Amino acid sequence: MLLKLKFIKIILLIYGLIILASCNYVGTFSSDVPKQYRFELANAERNLNTHPDSVLQITTSIIKSADSLSLNKAFLLKLYLLKQQAFSRLRKMDSVLALGETIRAVAENLNDSIAIAESLLPVKGDIDFRQQKKLAVYLPGAIHTFSVQKMPFKEARLRAMYGAILIQSGNVVEAQAFLLKAYDMIEKMDSLKYLTSISINIGNNYQRLRNEDLALQYYNRALNFSRKFQDSLSSVSVLMNIGIFYSQIKLDSAEIYYRRAMNFLPKKGSSFLQMKLEYNMAVAAYKVKKYKQSADKFQEMLTNCLKNNQTEGYANALNGLAKVYLETNQLPLAITAGKRAFFVFDSLGLPYDALRQSEDLVSMFEKSGNVIDEIREMKVSKKLNDSLMSAEKELAVHDMEDKYQSEKKVMEIRHLNKEISIRHIGILILVIVALFLYVLWRRTRLLYKERRLAFDALMHRYKLERGQRLTASKKAIKEKQALPIDNSLAISPSLALMDSLKNWFETEKPFLDEAFKAEDIANYLQLNQRELVNFLKEKGYQNISDLVNRYRIEEVKILFDDRKNDNLTFEAIARQAGFGSKQTFFSVFQKYVGMTPSYYRSQIRNNHSSTAT
């Protein structure tokens, strides 16, 4: 039994090794780390959450100190992923996005679909829509990879990210499906901390779908989650989105929520949220024609953006100021702010914002009567418009190509996973067959061994019984010859009856008749049934059938020993010995001899014959 268990363990170990060898992808953290870097890398992984800046130093040092061409590609990929996570902890999204592109390039060469999917997870917060579209190409395949690999938490996070990107693309119906699925998955895993941002996006989407009740319901859920985990940044984001929601229907309520959001702003690490909040507050004041308040907010936003080097926010603040100045008849200031906003939008490569600003400048020049600048600005506007149309066409073609490549990659991954699954099933079947054959061989071997032991034991018992019978027979003959004839001795009735019965059975063999009954013995001995049973029990027989069956079995043995009967079937021999059926014969023979008739005939008799010879 122990040998069997040991063999099963060996088979399972071999199967596991074969599966690992058959995998065509290199896991993100499966490669062996070179010895000289093990301590440093272990320390970096340990400090990722608490000291991400130290992780950056360690990973950068390893990459710089070693020739990147000499490093194992899988190990290099691990370094890049660790470094990307450190950038994400420090909320340096530009570095996260740039490093993500490098990771995906290396992972594609290694055919490592998991690393590609992992490179998307550290992306957090608001990023440029063009960057979102780049990530969207990889997201369906990454979601499928995590689904196949049974990583539901990571799958849910990417579903939430893809849903947010689909919202920006205007595909609100499909976006809602991804977001609600992500919400359900994370809720089942009891990871409520991650539901805040998902709830905000679901609320925003319901707002676009004009379902205000459900939008508010999910905004309130997000607010409760942020309060529960005391996440001030999430609270600011939720309150700001609720304010944006009310800005469409109730401006007073919007201002209230904006002020509440401002109270939750932490002093550090919130410049981006602060900029968005100030912009929305300024826009809300502009809508209710509180131009002084709006201008002050835009000025405050302008100062903060210059301080924090937030160029896009700076341009939006200038754009807002230009509109306020235009409404308050400060045309020269409006034109100055509009020109500066156009310059920044154009330099940032934001053609849509630049085009809108250029159109606003045309209106300003027209209002001021400056025809020359108006014409010049119209030309700029037309040029931008033509350029955008051309760029949109190129982008559409590029998007189609990206979509094709993405679908192609998904199909390749599915095909690869299918091949791996078929290979694993084949290996498993082979292992099961090998295990079954081994168990069958073991059972056959044990059965043969048991039969051999039984045969040896029966042969020994048979020889002993045969020797005892021969010895007893010779002794009886000698004693009979030695005894003088004394007619005066009286023989006991019991012995006389037994001798008479044995003489009748041995000479006339009445038991060979199938119809022979206990009544025949009772009549022969002139006893009733009860007296006969008691008489036989005194002589060591269990009952009348015991006596008859013993004589019939001895007759069968005699018939088996006679070579003339070799061609006779068991049923024929049983009939000759007085048995009424083959089944009765087999069961009686097994009981008195301890083996089947076929085994006795093929083994015991032949052995007996060879011994006699």
C-alpha positions in Angstrom: 0.0 0.0 0.0 2.9 2.4 0.9 4.6 1.5 -2.4 1.3 2.3 -4.3 1.0 5.7 -2.6 4.6 6.5 -3.3 4.2 5.6 -7.0 1.1 7.9 -7.2 3.0 10.8 -5.7 5.8 10.3 -8.3 3.3 10.2 -11.2 1.6 13.4 -10.0 5.0 15.1 -9.6 6.0 14.1 -13.1 2.7 15.4 -14.4 3.2 18.8 -12.7 6.7 19.1 -14.2 5.4 18.3 -17.7 2.7 20.9 -17.3 5.2 23.5 -16.3 7.4 22.6 -19.2 4.6 22.7 -21.7 3.5 26.3 -20.9 4.4 28.6 -23.7 4.3 31.8 -21.6 6.8 33.1 -19.1 5.0 34.2 -15.9 5.7 37.7 -14.6 7.3 36.5 -11.4 8.3 32.9 -12.4 11.8 33.5 -13.6 14.8 32.8 -11.4 16.4 35.9 -10.0 20.2 36.1 -10.4 21.9 35.4 -7.0 23.6 38.8 -6.8 20.2 40.6 -7.0 18.0 38.4 -4.8 18.5 40.3 -1.5 18.0 43.7 -3.1 14.9 42.6 -5.0 13.3 41.0 -2.0 13.9 44.1 0.0 12.4 46.2 -2.8 9.2 44.1 -2.9 8.9 44.3 0.8 9.1 48.1 0.8 6.8 48.7 -2.2 3.8 50.0 -0.2 5.8 51.8 2.5 8.8 53.3 0.6 8.1 53.3 -3.1 10.9 55.8 -3.7 13.5 53.3 -2.4 12.1 50.7 -4.8 12.7 53.1 -7.7 16.3 53.5 -6.5 16.9 49.8 -6.2 15.4 48.8 -9.6 17.0 51.7 -11.4 20.4 50.8 -9.9 20.1 47.1 -11.0 19.1 48.1 -14.5 22.0 50.6 -14.8 24.7 48.5 -13.1 24.1 45.5 -15.3 24.3 45.3 -19.0 20.6 45.0 -19.9 21.5 42.7 -22.8 23.0 40.2 -20.4 20.0 40.2 -18.1 17.4 37.5 -18.4 14.5 39.0 -20.3 12.0 37.6 -17.8 14.0 39.0 -14.9 14.2 42.4 -16.7 10.4 42.3 -17.1 10.0 41.7 -13.4 12.2 44.8 -12.7 10.2 46.9 -15.0 6.9 45.8 -13.5 8.2 46.5 -9.9 9.4 49.9 -11.0 6.1 50.7 -12.6 4.2 49.8 -9.4 6.5 52.1 -7.5 5.7 55.0 -9.9 2.0 54.2 -9.4 2.3 54.4 -5.6 3.9 57.9 -6.1 1.1 58.8 -8.5 3.5 59.6 -11.3 1.2 58.5 -14.1 3.4 59.8 -17.0 6.2 57.4 -15.9 3.7 54.6 -15.3 2.4 55.0 -18.9 5.8 55.3 -20.5 7.1 52.2 -18.6 4.0 50.3 -19.5 4.8 50.7 -23.2 8.3 49.3 -22.6 6.9 46.4 -20.6 4.4 45.5 -23.3 7.1 45.6 -25.9 9.3 43.1 -24.0 6.3 40.9 -23.0 5.2 40.6 -26.6 8.6 39.2 -27.6 8.3 36.7 -24.7 4.7 35.9 -25.6 3.9 36.8 -21.9 0.2 37.7 -21.9 0.1 38.0 -18.1 2.8 40.6 -18.0 0.9 42.7 -20.7 -2.2 42.5 -18.5 -0.2 43.3 -15.3 1.3 46.5 -17.0 -2.2 48.0 -17.2 -3.1 47.6 -13.5 -0.9 50.4 -12.1 -2.6 53.1 -14.2 -4.7 55.2 -11.9 -6.5 58.6 -11.9 -7.3 60.8 -14.9 -5.1 60.4 -17.9 -5.2 62.0 -21.4 -7.9 60.5 -23.6 -5.3 59.6 -26.3 -3.4 57.6 -23.7 -6.7 56.0 -22.7 -7.3 54.9 -26.3 -3.8 53.3 -26.5 -4.6 51.3 -23.4 -8.1 50.4 -24.7 -6.4 48.3 -27.4 -4.9 45.9 -24.8 -7.7 45.8 -22.3 -10.1 43.2 -23.9 -7.2 40.7 -24.2 -5.9 41.5 -20.7 -9.4 41.0 -19.2 -9.7 37.6 -21.0 -6.2 36.6 -19.8 -7.1 37.3 -16.1 -10.4 35.5 -16.6 -8.6 32.4 -18.0 -6.0 32.5 -15.3 -8.7 32.7 -12.6 -7.7 36.1 -11.2 -11.1 37.7 -10.6 -9.9 40.8 -8.6 -7.5 41.9 -11.3 -10.1 41.1 -14.0 -12.6 43.3 -12.2 -10.2 46.2 -11.9 -9.5 46.1 -15.7 -13.2 45.8 -16.4 -13.7 49.0 -14.4 -10.9 50.8 -16.3 -12.3 49.7 -19.6 -15.7 50.9 -18.7 -14.4 54.3 -17.7 -12.6 54.6 -21.1 -15.8 53.5 -23.0 -17.6 56.4 -21.2 -15.1 58.9 -22.7 -15.6 57.3 -26.1 -19.4 57.8 -25.8 -20.2 54.1 -25.7 -22.3 54.5 -22.5 -24.3 51.3 -22.9 -21.3 48.9 -23.2 -19.5 51.0 -20.6 -22.3 50.4 -18.1 -22.1 46.6 -18.7 -18.4 46.5 -17.9 -18.8 48.8 -14.9 -21.7 46.9 -13.3 -19.9 43.5 -13.9 -16.8 44.9 -12.2 -19.0 46.2 -9.3 -20.6 42.8 -8.8 -17.3 40.9 -8.9 -15.5 43.2 -6.4 -18.6 43.3 -4.1 -18.6 39.4 -4.0 -14.9 39.4 -3.0 -15.7 41.9 -0.2 -13.1 44.4 -1.5 -15.4 47.4 -0.9 -12.5 49.9 -0.8 -12.2 49.7 -4.6 -15.9 50.3 -5.2 -15.7 54.1 -4.7 -14.2 55.0 -8.1 -16.4 52.3 -9.8 -19.5 53.8 -8.2 -18.6 57.3 -9.3 -18.2 56.1 -12.9 -21.5 54.2 -12.8 -23.2 57.4 -11.5 -21.6 59.5 -14.2 -22.8 57.0 -16.8 -26.3 56.9 -15.5 -26.3 60.7 -15.6 -25.4 60.5 -19.3 -28.2 58.0 -19.8 -30.5 60.6 -18.1 -31.4 58.3 -15.2 -30.9 60.8 -12.4 -32.3 58.5 -9.6 -29.8 55.7 -10.3 -27.0 58.3 -10.8 -27.6 59.8 -7.3 -27.9 56.3 -5.8 -24.4 55.3 -7.0 -23.0 58.7 -6.0 -24.3 58.2 -2.5 -22.8 54.6 -2.4 -19.4 56.1 -3.5 -19.7 58.7 -0.7 -20.5 56.1 1.9 -17.5 53.9 0.8 -15.1 56.9 0.9 -16.4 57.8 4.5 -16.1 54.2 5.6 -12.5 53.9 4.6 -11.7 57.6 5.5 -10.3 58.3 2.0 -10.3 62.1 1.7 -9.3 62.1 -2.0 -12.2 59.8 -2.9 -14.5 62.0 -0.9 -13.4 65.0 -2.8 -13.9 63.2 -6.1 -17.4 62.0 -5.2 -18.5 65.4 -3.9 -17.2 67.1 -7.0 -19.0 64.7 -9.3 -22.2 65.2 -7.3 -21.7 69.0 -7.7 -21.2 68.5 -11.5 -24.5 66.5 -11.5 -26.4 69.3 -9.8 -24.8 72.0 -11.9 -27.0 70.8 -14.7 -30.2 71.2 -12.7 -29.7 73.1 -9.5 -26.7 75.4 -9.3 -27.1 76.4 -5.6 -26.8 72.7 -4.6 -23.7 72.3 -6.9 -21.9 75.1 -5.1 -22.7 73.5 -1.7 -21.1 70.2 -2.8 -18.1 72.0 -4.3 -17.5 73.7 -1.0 -17.8 70.5 0.9 -15.4 68.9 -1.4 -12.9 71.7 -0.8 -13.1 71.0 2.9 -11.9 67.4 2.3 -8.9 68.4 0.2 -5.7 67.3 2.0 -2.8 69.7 2.0 -0.5 67.4 0.1 -0.9 65.1 -3.0 -4.1 66.7 -4.2 -3.1 69.4 -6.7 -4.8 67.7 -9.6 -8.1 67.3 -7.8 -7.8 70.8 -6.4 -7.4 72.2 -10.0 -10.5 70.3 -11.2 -12.5 71.4 -8.2 -11.5 75.1 -8.7 -12.3 74.9 -12.4 -15.8 73.5 -11.7 -16.5 76.1 -9.0 -15.5 78.8 -11.4 -17.7 77.5 -14.2 -20.6 77.2 -11.8 -20.2 80.8 -10.8 -19.9 81.8 -14.4 -23.2 80.1 -15.2 -25.1 82.0 -12.6 -23.4 85.3 -13.8 -21.3 85.7 -10.7 -18.5 87.0 -12.9 -16.4 88.5 -10.1 -16.5 85.2 -8.1 -15.8 83.2 -11.3 -12.8 85.4 -12.3 -11.3 85.1 -8.8 -11.6 81.3 -8.9 -10.0 81.2 -12.4 -7.2 83.5 -11.1 -6.6 81.3 -8.1 -6.6 78.2 -10.4 -4.1 80.0 -12.7 -1.7 80.7 -9.8 -1.9 77.1 -8.5 -1.4 75.6 -12.0 1.7 77.8 -12.5 3.0 76.7 -9.1 2.3 73.0 -9.7 3.4 73.0 -13.4 -0.1 71.9 -14.6 0.0 73.3 -18.1 -3.3 72.0 -19.3 -5.1 73.4 -16.2 -3.3 76.7 -16.8 -4.7 76.8 -20.4 -8.3 76.0 -19.2 -8.1 78.8 -16.6 -7.0 81.3 -19.3 -9.9 80.1 -21.4 -12.3 80.6 -18.5 -10.9 84.1 -17.8 -11.3 85.0 -21.5 -15.0 84.2 -21.3 -15.5 86.1 -18.1 -13.7 89.2 -19.6 -15.8 88.9 -22.7 -19.1 88.9 -20.7 -17.9 91.9 -18.6 -17.0 93.9 -21.7 -13.2 93.8 -21.0 -12.5 92.9 -24.6 -8.7 93.6 -24.6 -8.2 91.4 -21.5 -10.4 88.7 -23.1 -8.3 88.8 -26.3 -5.1 88.6 -24.4 -6.2 85.7 -22.2 -7.7 83.9 -25.3 -4.4 84.3 -27.3 -2.4 82.9 -24.4 -4.9 80.0 -24.0 -4.7 79.2 -27.7 -0.9 79.2 -27.6 -0.8 76.8 -24.7 -3.4 74.4 -26.1 -1.5 74.4 -29.4 1.9 73.8 -27.8 0.4 70.9 -25.8 -0.9 69.2 -28.9 -4.6 69.6 -28.0 -6.0 70.5 -31.4 -9.7 70.3 -30.3 -9.2 72.8 -27.5 -7.0 75.0 -29.7 -9.7 75.0 -32.4 -12.4 76.0 -29.9 -10.2 78.8 -28.6 -9.4 80.0 -32.1 -13.2 80.2 -32.9 -13.7 82.2 -29.7 -10.9 84.6 -30.8 -12.6 85.1 -34.2 -15.8 86.2 -32.3 -13.7 88.5 -30.1 -11.9 90.1 -33.0 -15.2 90.5 -34.8 -16.7 92.2 -31.8 -13.7 94.5 -31.5 -13.8 95.4 -35.2 -10.3 94.2 -35.8 -10.9 92.8 -39.3 -7.2 92.0 -40.0 -6.8 89.8 -36.9 -10.2 88.3 -37.4 -9.2 87.2 -41.0 -5.9 85.9 -39.8 -7.5 84.0 -36.9 -10.1 82.6 -39.3 -7.3 81.2 -41.5 -5.7 79.7 -38.4 -9.1 78.2 -37.4 -9.6 76.8 -40.9 -6.1 75.3 -40.9 -6.7 73.7 -37.6 -10.0 72.4 -38.7 -8.6 70.8 -41.9 -5.7 69.4 -39.9 -8.1 67.8 -37.4 -10.2 66.3 -40.1 -7.1 64.8 -41.7 -5.9 63.6 -38.3 -9.3 62.1 -37.5 -9.2 60.2 -40.7 -5.7 58.9 -39.9 -6.8 58.2 -36.4 -9.8 56.2 -37.6 -7.5 54.1 -39.9 -5.1 53.7 -37.0 -7.9 52.7 -34.7 -9.1 50.1 -37.2 -5.6 48.7 -37.4 -5.3 48.7 -33.6 -8.6 46.9 -33.3 -7.6 44.3 -35.8 -4.3 43.7 -34.0 -6.0 43.5 -30.7 -8.6 41.0 -32.0 -5.8 39.1 -33.6 -3.9 38.9 -30.3 -7.0 37.8 -28.4 -7.5 35.0 -31.0 -3.9 34.0 -30.7 -4.1 33.9 -26.9 -7.3 31.8 -27.1 -5.7 29.4 -29.6 -2.6 29.1 -27.5 -4.7 28.5 -24.3 -6.8 25.9 -26.2 -3.6 24.1 -27.3 -2.2 24.1 -23.8 -5.5 22.8 -22.4 -5.6 19.9 -25.0 -2.0 19.1 -24.2 -2.7 19.0 -20.5 -5.8 16.8 -21.0 -3.7 14.4 -23.1 -1.0 14.3 -20.5 -3.6 13.7 -17.8 -5.1 10.9 -19.7 -1.7 9.2 -20.2 -1.0 9.6 -16.5 -4.4 8.1 -15.6 -3.9 5.2 -18.0 -0.4 4.5 -16.6 -1.7 4.7 -13.0 -4.6 2.3 -13.9 -2.2 -0.2 -15.6 0.1 0.0 -12.5 -2.8 -0.7 -10.1 -4.0 -3.6 -12.3 -0.5 -5.1 -12.5 -0.1 -4.8 -8.7 -3.5 -6.5 -8.1 -2.7 -9.3 -10.5 0.7 -9.8 -8.9 -0.9 -9.9 -5.4 -3.6 -12.3 -6.6 -1.1 -14.6 -8.1 1.0 -14.6 -4.9 -2.1 -15.3 -2.8 -3.1 -18.2 -5.1 0.4 -19.6 -5.0 0.4 -19.5 -1.2 -3.0 -21.1 -1.1 -1.9 -23.8 -3.4 1.2 -24.6 -1.3 -0.9 -24.7 1.8 -3.5 -27.0 0.2 -0.8 -29.3 -1.2 0.8 -29.6 2.2 -2.6 -30.3 3.8 -3.4 -32.8 1.1 -0.1 -34.7 1.5 -0.5 -34.8 5.3 -4.1 -36.1 5.0 -3.1 -38.7 2.4 -0.2 -39.8 4.4 -2.3 -40.1 7.5 -4.9 -42.1 5.6 -2.3 -44.5 4.2 -0.7 -44.9 7.6 -4.0 -45.5 9.4 -5.0 -48.0 6.7 -1.8 -50.0 7.0 -2.0 -49.9 10.8 -5.6 -51.1 10.8 -4.6 -54.0 8.5 -1.7 -55.0 10.7 -3.8 -54.8 13.9 -6.6 -56.9 12.2 -4.1 -59.5 11.2 -2.5 -59.6 14.6 -5.8 -60.0 16.5 -6.9 -63.6 17.2 -10.3 -64.6 16.1 -12.5 -64.4 19.2 -16.2 -65.0 18.5 -16.9 -64.4 22.2 -16.3 -60.7 21.9 -19.4 -58.7 21.3 -19.4 -55.8 18.9 -21.3 -52.6 20.1 -24.5 -51.8 18.1 -23.2 -48.4 17.2 -20.0 -49.7 15.7 -21.9 -52.4 13.9 -24.2 -49.9 12.4 -21.3 -47.7 11.3 -19.4 -50.6 9.8 -22.6 -51.7 8.0 -23.1 -48.2 6.7 -19.5 -47.8 5.5 -19.6 -51.2 3.9 -22.8 -50.4 2.1 -21.4 -47.0 0.9 -18.0 -48.4 -0.1 -19.3 -51.5 -1.9 -22.6 -50.6 -3.4 -22.1 -46.8 -3.5 -25.8 -45.9 -3.3 -25.0 -42.1 -3.1 -24.1 -42.1 -6.8 -27.8 -42.0 -7.5 -29.0 -38.4 -7.7 -32.3 -39.5 -6.1 -30.6 -41.0 -3.1 -32.2 -39.6 0.1 -31.8 -39.7 3.8 -34.9 -41.9 4.0 -32.9 -44.6 2.1 -30.2 -44.6 4.8 -32.8 -44.7 7.6 -34.6 -47.7 5.9 -31.3 -49.5 5.4 -30.2 -49.1 9.0 -33.8 -49.6 10.3 -33.8 -46.2 12.1 -36.2 -43.3 12.0 -35.0 -39.9 10.9 -34.3 -38.5 14.3 -32.4 -41.6 15.4 -30.3 -41.4 12.2 -29.4 -37.7 12.7 -28.4 -38.4 16.3 -26.4 -41.4 15.2 -24.5 -39.5 12.6 -23.7 -36.6 14.9 -22.2 -39.1 17.4 -19.9 -40.2 14.6 -18.7 -36.7 13.8 -21.0 -35.7 10.9 -23.0 -32.5 11.0 -26.0 -34.0 9.2 -27.0 -36.6 6.6 -25.9 -34.3 3.7 -22.5 -34.0 5.3 -22.1 -37.7 5.2 -23.3 -38.1 1.6 -21.4 -35.1 0.2 -18.1 -36.4 1.7 -18.5 -39.7 -0.1 -19.5 -38.0 -3.3 -16.4 -35.6 -3.1 -14.1 -38.6 -2.6 -15.7 -40.2 -5.6 -15.1 -37.0 -7.7 -11.4 -37.1 -6.7 -11.2 -40.7 -7.8 -12.8 -39.7 -11.2 -10.4 -36.8 -11.5 -7.4 -39.1 -10.9 -8.5 -41.4 -13.7 -7.0 -40.1 -17.0 -9.8 -41.7 -18.9 -12.1 -39.0 -17.6 -10.0 -36.0 -18.8 -12.4 -35.3 -21.6 -15.4 -35.3 -19.4 -16.9 -31.9 -18.3 -17.3 -31.0 -14.7 -21.0 -31.4 -15.0 -20.7 -35.0 -16.3 -18.3 -35.9 -13.5 -20.7 -34.3 -11.0 -23.6 -36.4 -12.3 -21.5 -39.6 -12.1 -20.7 -38.8 -8.4 -24.4 -38.3 -7.6 -24.6 -34.4 -7.6 -27.9 -33.1 -9.0 -26.5 -29.8 -10.4 -23.3 -28.2 -11.4 -23.8 -25.3 -9.0 -24.3 -27.6 -6.0 -21.2 -29.6 -7.0 -19.0 -26.5 -7.2 -20.2 -25.1 -3.9 -19.8 -28.4 -2.1 -16.4 -29.1 -3.6 -15.2 -25.6 -2.6 -16.5 -26.2 0.9 -14.8 -29.6 1.6 -11.7 -29.3 -0.5 -11.0 -25.5 -0.1 -10.5 -24.8 -3.8 -12.4 -24.9 -7.0 -12.7 -28.1 -9.0 -10.8 -26.6 -12.0 -7.9 -25.6 -9.8 -7.8 -29.0 -8.1 -8.0 -30.8 -11.4 -5.2 -28.7 -13.1 -2.9 -28.3 -10.1 -3.4 -30.8 -7.3 -4.0 -33.8 -9.4 -1.1 -33.1 -11.7 1.2 -32.5 -8.8 0.0 -35.6 -7.2 0.6 -37.6 -10.3 4.2 -36.2 -10.7 4.9 -37.0 -7.0 3.6 -40.5 -7.4 5.8 -41.0 -10.5 
